[in-house]
Amino acid sequence: MLGQTDVGHATNEIARFRPLLDRLDLAATVVTADAMHTQREHADWLVTQKHAAYLLIVKGNQPTLHQQLKILPWGEVPVADETRDRGHGRVETRRLQVTTVADLDFPHATHALRITRRARPLAGRRWRTMTVYAVTSLTAAPASPARLADWARGHWGIEALHHIRDTTFAEDASQTRTGTAPQAMASLRILAIGILRARGHRNIAAALRRNARDATRVLPLLAITSP
């Protein structure tokens, strides 16, 4: 985590995008964001002011752009990258298609992406399919299909972190709202998740329950031993 910013009741995450990132040196950096931040102003600011590249998810909040991507001739575009993962009680495959588009109605967009994710429980046979569209300002040279897939997976990993903070730590329901306490607590939650993952724990909720049952298990996680 490189930075945090407050989102007050009178504003939203969109308005806090630039204040959060403005303090960071983003030159030659690829910025990924979910669909909420797929805004024309954000994209133009990242490229022209911060000298960064972007990979942005496109959903229904940008209906014109989403429709442009949806009707592209994807049936003629070959699968450029395919991965298969097994874990968290399921099997998941991801197929990425990417095509150059010259007339996308979005600032600095050079390529359109379609990512098809199929998942099923390890104990089941029914597959669930989800199709995700994205745009990027990257040119073909630095953005091989494999790297584009890595950036997309990395972004979903960040979203998974937010999911853990909300569901396991009940962050959204927290009543801690005074001064810098919310930011401090958010940092501590991220630190706890990072420590547990570094020690090989994939299920954060189960790891928290295990350590809560025996406080002596916590210090070894921090490489602290008794004299």
mmCIF file of the C-alpha atoms, coordinates in Angstrom:
data_MODEL
# 
_entry.id   MODEL 
# 
loop_
_atom_site.group_PDB 
_atom_site.id 
_atom_site.type_symbol 
_atom_site.label_atom_id 
_atom_site.label_alt_id 
_atom_site.label_comp_id 
_atom_site.label_asym_id 
_atom_site.label_entity_id 
_atom_site.label_seq_id 
_atom_site.pdbx_PDB_ins_code 
_atom_site.Cartn_x 
_atom_site.Cartn_y 
_atom_site.Cartn_z 
_atom_site.occupancy 
_atom_site.B_iso_or_equiv 
_atom_site.pdbx_formal_charge 
_atom_site.auth_seq_id 
_atom_site.auth_comp_id 
_atom_site.auth_asym_id 
_atom_site.auth_atom_id 
_atom_site.pdbx_PDB_model_num 
ATOM 1   C CA . MET A 1 1   ? 0.000   0.000   0.000   1.00 0.00 ? 1   MET A CA 1 
ATOM 2   C CA . LEU A 1 2   ? 1.534   3.290   -1.147  1.00 0.00 ? 2   LEU A CA 1 
ATOM 3   C CA . GLY A 1 3   ? -1.139  5.705   -0.011  1.00 0.00 ? 3   GLY A CA 1 
ATOM 4   C CA . GLN A 1 4   ? -4.582  6.305   1.397   1.00 0.00 ? 4   GLN A CA 1 
ATOM 5   C CA . THR A 1 5   ? -7.077  9.134   1.269   1.00 0.00 ? 5   THR A CA 1 
ATOM 6   C CA . ASP A 1 6   ? -10.353 9.784   3.043   1.00 0.00 ? 6   ASP A CA 1 
ATOM 7   C CA . VAL A 1 7   ? -13.632 9.492   1.157   1.00 0.00 ? 7   VAL A CA 1 
ATOM 8   C CA . GLY A 1 8   ? -16.085 11.707  3.023   1.00 0.00 ? 8   GLY A CA 1 
ATOM 9   C CA . HIS A 1 9   ? -19.863 11.431  3.069   1.00 0.00 ? 9   HIS A CA 1 
ATOM 10  C CA . ALA A 1 10  ? -20.170 14.431  0.749   1.00 0.00 ? 10  ALA A CA 1 
ATOM 11  C CA . THR A 1 11  ? -17.967 12.962  -1.988  1.00 0.00 ? 11  THR A CA 1 
ATOM 12  C CA . ASN A 1 12  ? -17.062 9.596   -3.573  1.00 0.00 ? 12  ASN A CA 1 
ATOM 13  C CA . GLU A 1 13  ? -14.068 7.574   -4.724  1.00 0.00 ? 13  GLU A CA 1 
ATOM 14  C CA . ILE A 1 14  ? -14.067 9.184   -8.169  1.00 0.00 ? 14  ILE A CA 1 
ATOM 15  C CA . ALA A 1 15  ? -13.339 12.612  -6.715  1.00 0.00 ? 15  ALA A CA 1 
ATOM 16  C CA . ARG A 1 16  ? -10.479 11.215  -4.618  1.00 0.00 ? 16  ARG A CA 1 
ATOM 17  C CA . PHE A 1 17  ? -8.681  9.491   -7.504  1.00 0.00 ? 17  PHE A CA 1 
ATOM 18  C CA . ARG A 1 18  ? -6.388  12.367  -8.421  1.00 0.00 ? 18  ARG A CA 1 
ATOM 19  C CA . PRO A 1 19  ? -5.648  13.590  -4.864  1.00 0.00 ? 19  PRO A CA 1 
ATOM 20  C CA . LEU A 1 20  ? -4.531  10.070  -3.944  1.00 0.00 ? 20  LEU A CA 1 
ATOM 21  C CA . LEU A 1 21  ? -2.305  9.490   -6.970  1.00 0.00 ? 21  LEU A CA 1 
ATOM 22  C CA . ASP A 1 22  ? -1.011  13.024  -7.442  1.00 0.00 ? 22  ASP A CA 1 
ATOM 23  C CA . ARG A 1 23  ? 1.562   12.582  -4.667  1.00 0.00 ? 23  ARG A CA 1 
ATOM 24  C CA . LEU A 1 24  ? 3.086   9.518   -6.377  1.00 0.00 ? 24  LEU A CA 1 
ATOM 25  C CA . ASP A 1 25  ? 5.653   9.372   -9.178  1.00 0.00 ? 25  ASP A CA 1 
ATOM 26  C CA . LEU A 1 26  ? 3.807   7.323   -11.796 1.00 0.00 ? 26  LEU A CA 1 
ATOM 27  C CA . ALA A 1 27  ? 6.088   7.872   -14.779 1.00 0.00 ? 27  ALA A CA 1 
ATOM 28  C CA . ALA A 1 28  ? 6.399   4.667   -16.824 1.00 0.00 ? 28  ALA A CA 1 
ATOM 29  C CA . THR A 1 29  ? 3.966   2.950   -14.428 1.00 0.00 ? 29  THR A CA 1 
ATOM 30  C CA . VAL A 1 30  ? 0.895   0.932   -15.405 1.00 0.00 ? 30  VAL A CA 1 
ATOM 31  C CA . VAL A 1 31  ? -2.123  1.991   -13.353 1.00 0.00 ? 31  VAL A CA 1 
ATOM 32  C CA . THR A 1 32  ? -5.023  -0.457  -13.098 1.00 0.00 ? 32  THR A CA 1 
ATOM 33  C CA . ALA A 1 33  ? -8.444  0.479   -11.771 1.00 0.00 ? 33  ALA A CA 1 
ATOM 34  C CA . ASP A 1 34  ? -11.915 -0.945  -11.536 1.00 0.00 ? 34  ASP A CA 1 
ATOM 35  C CA . ALA A 1 35  ? -14.851 0.258   -13.597 1.00 0.00 ? 35  ALA A CA 1 
ATOM 36  C CA . MET A 1 36  ? -15.755 3.113   -11.236 1.00 0.00 ? 36  MET A CA 1 
ATOM 37  C CA . HIS A 1 37  ? -12.541 4.888   -12.207 1.00 0.00 ? 37  HIS A CA 1 
ATOM 38  C CA . THR A 1 38  ? -12.851 4.291   -15.922 1.00 0.00 ? 38  THR A CA 1 
ATOM 39  C CA . GLN A 1 39  ? -13.415 7.999   -16.473 1.00 0.00 ? 39  GLN A CA 1 
ATOM 40  C CA . ARG A 1 40  ? -12.230 10.056  -19.425 1.00 0.00 ? 40  ARG A CA 1 
ATOM 41  C CA . GLU A 1 41  ? -10.706 12.691  -17.136 1.00 0.00 ? 41  GLU A CA 1 
ATOM 42  C CA . HIS A 1 42  ? -8.776  10.075  -15.168 1.00 0.00 ? 42  HIS A CA 1 
ATOM 43  C CA . ALA A 1 43  ? -7.368  8.456   -18.302 1.00 0.00 ? 43  ALA A CA 1 
ATOM 44  C CA . ASP A 1 44  ? -6.271  11.739  -19.863 1.00 0.00 ? 44  ASP A CA 1 
ATOM 45  C CA . TRP A 1 45  ? -4.700  12.944  -16.594 1.00 0.00 ? 45  TRP A CA 1 
ATOM 46  C CA . LEU A 1 46  ? -2.728  9.725   -16.126 1.00 0.00 ? 46  LEU A CA 1 
ATOM 47  C CA . VAL A 1 47  ? -1.222  9.850   -19.618 1.00 0.00 ? 47  VAL A CA 1 
ATOM 48  C CA . THR A 1 48  ? -0.674  13.594  -20.134 1.00 0.00 ? 48  THR A CA 1 
ATOM 49  C CA . GLN A 1 49  ? 0.108   14.760  -16.594 1.00 0.00 ? 49  GLN A CA 1 
ATOM 50  C CA . LYS A 1 50  ? 1.527   11.721  -14.798 1.00 0.00 ? 50  LYS A CA 1 
ATOM 51  C CA . HIS A 1 51  ? 3.179   10.121  -17.872 1.00 0.00 ? 51  HIS A CA 1 
ATOM 52  C CA . ALA A 1 52  ? 1.709   6.761   -16.876 1.00 0.00 ? 52  ALA A CA 1 
ATOM 53  C CA . ALA A 1 53  ? -0.121  4.068   -18.797 1.00 0.00 ? 53  ALA A CA 1 
ATOM 54  C CA . TYR A 1 54  ? -3.443  2.585   -17.780 1.00 0.00 ? 54  TYR A CA 1 
ATOM 55  C CA . LEU A 1 55  ? -5.431  -0.629  -17.942 1.00 0.00 ? 55  LEU A CA 1 
ATOM 56  C CA . LEU A 1 56  ? -9.046  0.095   -17.013 1.00 0.00 ? 56  LEU A CA 1 
ATOM 57  C CA . ILE A 1 57  ? -12.009 -2.239  -16.613 1.00 0.00 ? 57  ILE A CA 1 
ATOM 58  C CA . VAL A 1 58  ? -15.100 -1.224  -18.606 1.00 0.00 ? 58  VAL A CA 1 
ATOM 59  C CA . LYS A 1 59  ? -18.614 -1.948  -17.369 1.00 0.00 ? 59  LYS A CA 1 
ATOM 60  C CA . GLY A 1 60  ? -22.084 -0.475  -17.630 1.00 0.00 ? 60  GLY A CA 1 
ATOM 61  C CA . ASN A 1 61  ? -21.199 2.857   -16.042 1.00 0.00 ? 61  ASN A CA 1 
ATOM 62  C CA . GLN A 1 62  ? -19.617 3.682   -19.418 1.00 0.00 ? 62  GLN A CA 1 
ATOM 63  C CA . PRO A 1 63  ? -22.451 2.379   -21.633 1.00 0.00 ? 63  PRO A CA 1 
ATOM 64  C CA . THR A 1 64  ? -21.211 3.741   -24.967 1.00 0.00 ? 64  THR A CA 1 
ATOM 65  C CA . LEU A 1 65  ? -17.681 2.454   -24.514 1.00 0.00 ? 65  LEU A CA 1 
ATOM 66  C CA . HIS A 1 66  ? -18.932 -0.848  -23.116 1.00 0.00 ? 66  HIS A CA 1 
ATOM 67  C CA . GLN A 1 67  ? -21.155 -1.344  -26.163 1.00 0.00 ? 67  GLN A CA 1 
ATOM 68  C CA . GLN A 1 68  ? -18.261 -0.474  -28.500 1.00 0.00 ? 68  GLN A CA 1 
ATOM 69  C CA . LEU A 1 69  ? -16.155 -3.180  -26.902 1.00 0.00 ? 69  LEU A CA 1 
ATOM 70  C CA . LYS A 1 70  ? -18.953 -5.716  -26.760 1.00 0.00 ? 70  LYS A CA 1 
ATOM 71  C CA . ILE A 1 71  ? -19.735 -5.580  -30.499 1.00 0.00 ? 71  ILE A CA 1 
ATOM 72  C CA . LEU A 1 72  ? -16.140 -5.899  -31.680 1.00 0.00 ? 72  LEU A CA 1 
ATOM 73  C CA . PRO A 1 73  ? -15.628 -9.025  -33.839 1.00 0.00 ? 73  PRO A CA 1 
ATOM 74  C CA . TRP A 1 74  ? -14.174 -11.094 -31.007 1.00 0.00 ? 74  TRP A CA 1 
ATOM 75  C CA . GLY A 1 75  ? -14.965 -14.300 -32.841 1.00 0.00 ? 75  GLY A CA 1 
ATOM 76  C CA . GLU A 1 76  ? -12.184 -13.381 -35.282 1.00 0.00 ? 76  GLU A CA 1 
ATOM 77  C CA . VAL A 1 77  ? -9.670  -12.483 -32.545 1.00 0.00 ? 77  VAL A CA 1 
ATOM 78  C CA . PRO A 1 78  ? -7.525  -15.413 -31.384 1.00 0.00 ? 78  PRO A CA 1 
ATOM 79  C CA . VAL A 1 79  ? -6.954  -16.193 -27.719 1.00 0.00 ? 79  VAL A CA 1 
ATOM 80  C CA . ALA A 1 80  ? -3.594  -14.606 -26.907 1.00 0.00 ? 80  ALA A CA 1 
ATOM 81  C CA . ASP A 1 81  ? -3.115  -15.891 -23.370 1.00 0.00 ? 81  ASP A CA 1 
ATOM 82  C CA . GLU A 1 82  ? -4.719  -18.669 -21.340 1.00 0.00 ? 82  GLU A CA 1 
ATOM 83  C CA . THR A 1 83  ? -4.152  -19.639 -17.709 1.00 0.00 ? 83  THR A CA 1 
ATOM 84  C CA . ARG A 1 84  ? -5.641  -22.230 -15.406 1.00 0.00 ? 84  ARG A CA 1 
ATOM 85  C CA . ASP A 1 85  ? -5.590  -22.040 -11.611 1.00 0.00 ? 85  ASP A CA 1 
ATOM 86  C CA . ARG A 1 86  ? -6.678  -24.466 -8.931  1.00 0.00 ? 86  ARG A CA 1 
ATOM 87  C CA . GLY A 1 87  ? -7.227  -23.202 -5.403  1.00 0.00 ? 87  GLY A CA 1 
ATOM 88  C CA . HIS A 1 88  ? -9.663  -21.674 -2.927  1.00 0.00 ? 88  HIS A CA 1 
ATOM 89  C CA . GLY A 1 89  ? -11.962 -24.629 -3.552  1.00 0.00 ? 89  GLY A CA 1 
ATOM 90  C CA . ARG A 1 90  ? -12.362 -24.053 -7.264  1.00 0.00 ? 90  ARG A CA 1 
ATOM 91  C CA . VAL A 1 91  ? -10.835 -24.385 -10.714 1.00 0.00 ? 91  VAL A CA 1 
ATOM 92  C CA . GLU A 1 92  ? -10.633 -21.244 -12.845 1.00 0.00 ? 92  GLU A CA 1 
ATOM 93  C CA . THR A 1 93  ? -9.541  -20.640 -16.421 1.00 0.00 ? 93  THR A CA 1 
ATOM 94  C CA . ARG A 1 94  ? -8.900  -17.215 -17.929 1.00 0.00 ? 94  ARG A CA 1 
ATOM 95  C CA . ARG A 1 95  ? -8.641  -16.481 -21.636 1.00 0.00 ? 95  ARG A CA 1 
ATOM 96  C CA . LEU A 1 96  ? -7.448  -13.106 -22.872 1.00 0.00 ? 96  LEU A CA 1 
ATOM 97  C CA . GLN A 1 97  ? -8.078  -11.642 -26.298 1.00 0.00 ? 97  GLN A CA 1 
ATOM 98  C CA . VAL A 1 98  ? -6.591  -8.315  -27.341 1.00 0.00 ? 98  VAL A CA 1 
ATOM 99  C CA . THR A 1 99  ? -7.044  -6.266  -30.475 1.00 0.00 ? 99  THR A CA 1 
ATOM 100 C CA . THR A 1 100 ? -5.889  -2.891  -31.741 1.00 0.00 ? 100 THR A CA 1 
ATOM 101 C CA . VAL A 1 101 ? -8.708  -0.379  -32.131 1.00 0.00 ? 101 VAL A CA 1 
ATOM 102 C CA . ALA A 1 102 ? -8.055  2.989   -33.737 1.00 0.00 ? 102 ALA A CA 1 
ATOM 103 C CA . ASP A 1 103 ? -11.345 4.759   -33.076 1.00 0.00 ? 103 ASP A CA 1 
ATOM 104 C CA . LEU A 1 104 ? -12.322 3.916   -29.508 1.00 0.00 ? 104 LEU A CA 1 
ATOM 105 C CA . ASP A 1 105 ? -14.153 6.825   -27.888 1.00 0.00 ? 105 ASP A CA 1 
ATOM 106 C CA . PHE A 1 106 ? -11.798 7.017   -24.915 1.00 0.00 ? 106 PHE A CA 1 
ATOM 107 C CA . PRO A 1 107 ? -8.667  9.140   -24.402 1.00 0.00 ? 107 PRO A CA 1 
ATOM 108 C CA . HIS A 1 108 ? -5.375  7.500   -25.434 1.00 0.00 ? 108 HIS A CA 1 
ATOM 109 C CA . ALA A 1 109 ? -6.901  4.006   -25.733 1.00 0.00 ? 109 ALA A CA 1 
ATOM 110 C CA . THR A 1 110 ? -4.906  1.843   -28.128 1.00 0.00 ? 110 THR A CA 1 
ATOM 111 C CA . HIS A 1 111 ? -6.095  -1.705  -27.419 1.00 0.00 ? 111 HIS A CA 1 
ATOM 112 C CA . ALA A 1 112 ? -9.302  -3.386  -26.361 1.00 0.00 ? 112 ALA A CA 1 
ATOM 113 C CA . LEU A 1 113 ? -9.294  -6.520  -24.226 1.00 0.00 ? 113 LEU A CA 1 
ATOM 114 C CA . ARG A 1 114 ? -11.804 -9.259  -23.569 1.00 0.00 ? 114 ARG A CA 1 
ATOM 115 C CA . ILE A 1 115 ? -11.122 -11.587 -20.662 1.00 0.00 ? 115 ILE A CA 1 
ATOM 116 C CA . THR A 1 116 ? -13.311 -14.662 -20.301 1.00 0.00 ? 116 THR A CA 1 
ATOM 117 C CA . ARG A 1 117 ? -13.211 -16.232 -16.849 1.00 0.00 ? 117 ARG A CA 1 
ATOM 118 C CA . ARG A 1 118 ? -14.726 -19.677 -16.252 1.00 0.00 ? 118 ARG A CA 1 
ATOM 119 C CA . ALA A 1 119 ? -14.851 -21.196 -12.772 1.00 0.00 ? 119 ALA A CA 1 
ATOM 120 C CA . ARG A 1 120 ? -16.360 -24.215 -11.082 1.00 0.00 ? 120 ARG A CA 1 
ATOM 121 C CA . PRO A 1 121 ? -16.150 -25.675 -7.566  1.00 0.00 ? 121 PRO A CA 1 
ATOM 122 C CA . LEU A 1 122 ? -13.712 -28.556 -7.182  1.00 0.00 ? 122 LEU A CA 1 
ATOM 123 C CA . ALA A 1 123 ? -16.594 -30.745 -6.106  1.00 0.00 ? 123 ALA A CA 1 
ATOM 124 C CA . GLY A 1 124 ? -18.954 -29.612 -8.850  1.00 0.00 ? 124 GLY A CA 1 
ATOM 125 C CA . ARG A 1 125 ? -19.342 -29.792 -12.597 1.00 0.00 ? 125 ARG A CA 1 
ATOM 126 C CA . ARG A 1 126 ? -21.200 -26.600 -13.418 1.00 0.00 ? 126 ARG A CA 1 
ATOM 127 C CA . TRP A 1 127 ? -19.046 -23.819 -14.850 1.00 0.00 ? 127 TRP A CA 1 
ATOM 128 C CA . ARG A 1 128 ? -19.804 -20.145 -14.235 1.00 0.00 ? 128 ARG A CA 1 
ATOM 129 C CA . THR A 1 129 ? -18.654 -17.831 -17.024 1.00 0.00 ? 129 THR A CA 1 
ATOM 130 C CA . MET A 1 130 ? -17.946 -14.115 -16.717 1.00 0.00 ? 130 MET A CA 1 
ATOM 131 C CA . THR A 1 131 ? -16.778 -11.824 -19.516 1.00 0.00 ? 131 THR A CA 1 
ATOM 132 C CA . VAL A 1 132 ? -14.820 -8.686  -18.669 1.00 0.00 ? 132 VAL A CA 1 
ATOM 133 C CA . TYR A 1 133 ? -13.830 -5.907  -21.059 1.00 0.00 ? 133 TYR A CA 1 
ATOM 134 C CA . ALA A 1 134 ? -10.953 -3.465  -20.617 1.00 0.00 ? 134 ALA A CA 1 
ATOM 135 C CA . VAL A 1 135 ? -9.024  -0.765  -22.447 1.00 0.00 ? 135 VAL A CA 1 
ATOM 136 C CA . THR A 1 136 ? -5.375  0.158   -22.237 1.00 0.00 ? 136 THR A CA 1 
ATOM 137 C CA . SER A 1 137 ? -3.154  2.975   -23.428 1.00 0.00 ? 137 SER A CA 1 
ATOM 138 C CA . LEU A 1 138 ? -0.193  0.613   -23.761 1.00 0.00 ? 138 LEU A CA 1 
ATOM 139 C CA . THR A 1 139 ? 1.328   -0.080  -27.148 1.00 0.00 ? 139 THR A CA 1 
ATOM 140 C CA . ALA A 1 140 ? 2.095   -3.584  -28.339 1.00 0.00 ? 140 ALA A CA 1 
ATOM 141 C CA . ALA A 1 141 ? 5.829   -3.456  -27.493 1.00 0.00 ? 141 ALA A CA 1 
ATOM 142 C CA . PRO A 1 142 ? 5.627   -3.274  -23.677 1.00 0.00 ? 142 PRO A CA 1 
ATOM 143 C CA . ALA A 1 143 ? 2.235   -4.957  -23.466 1.00 0.00 ? 143 ALA A CA 1 
ATOM 144 C CA . SER A 1 144 ? 2.527   -8.580  -24.489 1.00 0.00 ? 144 SER A CA 1 
ATOM 145 C CA . PRO A 1 145 ? -0.638  -10.628 -23.929 1.00 0.00 ? 145 PRO A CA 1 
ATOM 146 C CA . ALA A 1 146 ? 0.996   -12.423 -21.000 1.00 0.00 ? 146 ALA A CA 1 
ATOM 147 C CA . ARG A 1 147 ? 1.867   -9.131  -19.299 1.00 0.00 ? 147 ARG A CA 1 
ATOM 148 C CA . LEU A 1 148 ? -1.627  -7.758  -19.891 1.00 0.00 ? 148 LEU A CA 1 
ATOM 149 C CA . ALA A 1 149 ? -3.034  -10.898 -18.287 1.00 0.00 ? 149 ALA A CA 1 
ATOM 150 C CA . ASP A 1 150 ? -0.656  -10.478 -15.341 1.00 0.00 ? 150 ASP A CA 1 
ATOM 151 C CA . TRP A 1 151 ? -1.752  -6.878  -14.807 1.00 0.00 ? 151 TRP A CA 1 
ATOM 152 C CA . ALA A 1 152 ? -5.413  -7.881  -14.927 1.00 0.00 ? 152 ALA A CA 1 
ATOM 153 C CA . ARG A 1 153 ? -4.842  -10.709 -12.431 1.00 0.00 ? 153 ARG A CA 1 
ATOM 154 C CA . GLY A 1 154 ? -2.865  -8.357  -10.216 1.00 0.00 ? 154 GLY A CA 1 
ATOM 155 C CA . HIS A 1 155 ? -5.758  -5.937  -10.160 1.00 0.00 ? 155 HIS A CA 1 
ATOM 156 C CA . TRP A 1 156 ? -8.209  -8.682  -9.212  1.00 0.00 ? 156 TRP A CA 1 
ATOM 157 C CA . GLY A 1 157 ? -5.814  -9.585  -6.405  1.00 0.00 ? 157 GLY A CA 1 
ATOM 158 C CA . ILE A 1 158 ? -6.172  -6.040  -5.077  1.00 0.00 ? 158 ILE A CA 1 
ATOM 159 C CA . GLU A 1 159 ? -9.951  -6.316  -5.284  1.00 0.00 ? 159 GLU A CA 1 
ATOM 160 C CA . ALA A 1 160 ? -9.728  -9.600  -3.354  1.00 0.00 ? 160 ALA A CA 1 
ATOM 161 C CA . LEU A 1 161 ? -7.775  -7.756  -0.647  1.00 0.00 ? 161 LEU A CA 1 
ATOM 162 C CA . HIS A 1 162 ? -10.579 -5.216  -0.335  1.00 0.00 ? 162 HIS A CA 1 
ATOM 163 C CA . HIS A 1 163 ? -13.080 -8.079  -0.119  1.00 0.00 ? 163 HIS A CA 1 
ATOM 164 C CA . ILE A 1 164 ? -11.144 -9.618  2.778   1.00 0.00 ? 164 ILE A CA 1 
ATOM 165 C CA . ARG A 1 165 ? -10.950 -6.274  4.569   1.00 0.00 ? 165 ARG A CA 1 
ATOM 166 C CA . ASP A 1 166 ? -14.707 -5.877  4.289   1.00 0.00 ? 166 ASP A CA 1 
ATOM 167 C CA . THR A 1 167 ? -15.956 -9.412  4.927   1.00 0.00 ? 167 THR A CA 1 
ATOM 168 C CA . THR A 1 168 ? -13.339 -10.704 7.393   1.00 0.00 ? 168 THR A CA 1 
ATOM 169 C CA . PHE A 1 169 ? -12.502 -7.484  9.233   1.00 0.00 ? 169 PHE A CA 1 
ATOM 170 C CA . ALA A 1 170 ? -15.910 -5.773  8.684   1.00 0.00 ? 170 ALA A CA 1 
ATOM 171 C CA . GLU A 1 171 ? -14.071 -2.606  7.652   1.00 0.00 ? 171 GLU A CA 1 
ATOM 172 C CA . ASP A 1 172 ? -17.084 -0.916  6.071   1.00 0.00 ? 172 ASP A CA 1 
ATOM 173 C CA . ALA A 1 173 ? -19.054 -1.375  9.288   1.00 0.00 ? 173 ALA A CA 1 
ATOM 174 C CA . SER A 1 174 ? -16.290 0.067   11.491  1.00 0.00 ? 174 SER A CA 1 
ATOM 175 C CA . GLN A 1 175 ? -17.342 2.892   13.802  1.00 0.00 ? 175 GLN A CA 1 
ATOM 176 C CA . THR A 1 176 ? -13.782 4.243   14.024  1.00 0.00 ? 176 THR A CA 1 
ATOM 177 C CA . ARG A 1 177 ? -14.101 7.607   12.287  1.00 0.00 ? 177 ARG A CA 1 
ATOM 178 C CA . THR A 1 178 ? -12.141 10.175  14.293  1.00 0.00 ? 178 THR A CA 1 
ATOM 179 C CA . GLY A 1 179 ? -9.018  11.882  12.948  1.00 0.00 ? 179 GLY A CA 1 
ATOM 180 C CA . THR A 1 180 ? -6.470  9.582   11.338  1.00 0.00 ? 180 THR A CA 1 
ATOM 181 C CA . ALA A 1 181 ? -7.711  6.507   13.226  1.00 0.00 ? 181 ALA A CA 1 
ATOM 182 C CA . PRO A 1 182 ? -9.547  5.032   10.176  1.00 0.00 ? 182 PRO A CA 1 
ATOM 183 C CA . GLN A 1 183 ? -6.359  5.200   8.086   1.00 0.00 ? 183 GLN A CA 1 
ATOM 184 C CA . ALA A 1 184 ? -4.293  3.713   10.900  1.00 0.00 ? 184 ALA A CA 1 
ATOM 185 C CA . MET A 1 185 ? -6.730  0.826   11.342  1.00 0.00 ? 185 MET A CA 1 
ATOM 186 C CA . ALA A 1 186 ? -6.813  0.199   7.581   1.00 0.00 ? 186 ALA A CA 1 
ATOM 187 C CA . SER A 1 187 ? -3.007  0.040   7.573   1.00 0.00 ? 187 SER A CA 1 
ATOM 188 C CA . LEU A 1 188 ? -3.019  -2.452  10.450  1.00 0.00 ? 188 LEU A CA 1 
ATOM 189 C CA . ARG A 1 189 ? -5.542  -4.680  8.681   1.00 0.00 ? 189 ARG A CA 1 
ATOM 190 C CA . ILE A 1 190 ? -3.428  -4.670  5.512   1.00 0.00 ? 190 ILE A CA 1 
ATOM 191 C CA . LEU A 1 191 ? -0.330  -5.418  7.595   1.00 0.00 ? 191 LEU A CA 1 
ATOM 192 C CA . ALA A 1 192 ? -2.055  -8.382  9.262   1.00 0.00 ? 192 ALA A CA 1 
ATOM 193 C CA . ILE A 1 193 ? -3.175  -9.789  5.908   1.00 0.00 ? 193 ILE A CA 1 
ATOM 194 C CA . GLY A 1 194 ? 0.318   -9.341  4.458   1.00 0.00 ? 194 GLY A CA 1 
ATOM 195 C CA . ILE A 1 195 ? 1.986   -11.122 7.389   1.00 0.00 ? 195 ILE A CA 1 
ATOM 196 C CA . LEU A 1 196 ? -0.395  -14.066 7.203   1.00 0.00 ? 196 LEU A CA 1 
ATOM 197 C CA . ARG A 1 197 ? 0.003   -14.407 3.440   1.00 0.00 ? 197 ARG A CA 1 
ATOM 198 C CA . ALA A 1 198 ? 3.785   -14.195 3.730   1.00 0.00 ? 198 ALA A CA 1 
ATOM 199 C CA . ARG A 1 199 ? 3.572   -17.151 6.144   1.00 0.00 ? 199 ARG A CA 1 
ATOM 200 C CA . GLY A 1 200 ? 1.626   -19.200 3.607   1.00 0.00 ? 200 GLY A CA 1 
ATOM 201 C CA . HIS A 1 201 ? -1.927  -18.705 4.869   1.00 0.00 ? 201 HIS A CA 1 
ATOM 202 C CA . ARG A 1 202 ? -4.395  -18.604 1.987   1.00 0.00 ? 202 ARG A CA 1 
ATOM 203 C CA . ASN A 1 203 ? -7.549  -18.453 4.123   1.00 0.00 ? 203 ASN A CA 1 
ATOM 204 C CA . ILE A 1 204 ? -7.186  -15.277 6.189   1.00 0.00 ? 204 ILE A CA 1 
ATOM 205 C CA . ALA A 1 205 ? -10.349 -15.817 8.241   1.00 0.00 ? 205 ALA A CA 1 
ATOM 206 C CA . ALA A 1 206 ? -9.227  -19.305 9.280   1.00 0.00 ? 206 ALA A CA 1 
ATOM 207 C CA . ALA A 1 207 ? -5.739  -18.026 10.134  1.00 0.00 ? 207 ALA A CA 1 
ATOM 208 C CA . LEU A 1 208 ? -7.192  -15.275 12.328  1.00 0.00 ? 208 LEU A CA 1 
ATOM 209 C CA . ARG A 1 209 ? -9.358  -17.779 14.190  1.00 0.00 ? 209 ARG A CA 1 
ATOM 210 C CA . ARG A 1 210 ? -6.398  -20.110 14.693  1.00 0.00 ? 210 ARG A CA 1 
ATOM 211 C CA . ASN A 1 211 ? -4.206  -17.385 16.154  1.00 0.00 ? 211 ASN A CA 1 
ATOM 212 C CA . ALA A 1 212 ? -7.026  -16.004 18.307  1.00 0.00 ? 212 ALA A CA 1 
ATOM 213 C CA . ARG A 1 213 ? -7.284  -19.393 20.040  1.00 0.00 ? 213 ARG A CA 1 
ATOM 214 C CA . ASP A 1 214 ? -3.634  -19.269 21.141  1.00 0.00 ? 214 ASP A CA 1 
ATOM 215 C CA . ALA A 1 215 ? -1.873  -15.912 21.526  1.00 0.00 ? 215 ALA A CA 1 
ATOM 216 C CA . THR A 1 216 ? 1.554   -17.615 21.633  1.00 0.00 ? 216 THR A CA 1 
ATOM 217 C CA . ARG A 1 217 ? 1.221   -18.334 17.907  1.00 0.00 ? 217 ARG A CA 1 
ATOM 218 C CA . VAL A 1 218 ? 1.342   -14.643 17.003  1.00 0.00 ? 218 VAL A CA 1 
ATOM 219 C CA . LEU A 1 219 ? 4.942   -13.793 17.923  1.00 0.00 ? 219 LEU A CA 1 
ATOM 220 C CA . PRO A 1 220 ? 6.501   -16.512 15.717  1.00 0.00 ? 220 PRO A CA 1 
ATOM 221 C CA . LEU A 1 221 ? 4.575   -15.033 12.774  1.00 0.00 ? 221 LEU A CA 1 
ATOM 222 C CA . LEU A 1 222 ? 6.607   -11.880 13.373  1.00 0.00 ? 222 LEU A CA 1 
ATOM 223 C CA . ALA A 1 223 ? 9.842   -13.882 13.771  1.00 0.00 ? 223 ALA A CA 1 
ATOM 224 C CA . ILE A 1 224 ? 9.881   -13.006 17.469  1.00 0.00 ? 224 ILE A CA 1 
ATOM 225 C CA . THR A 1 225 ? 10.938  -15.808 19.794  1.00 0.00 ? 225 THR A CA 1 
ATOM 226 C CA . SER A 1 226 ? 10.923  -16.006 23.555  1.00 0.00 ? 226 SER A CA 1 
ATOM 227 C CA . PRO A 1 227 ? 14.316  -15.719 25.304  1.00 0.00 ? 227 PRO A CA 1 
# 
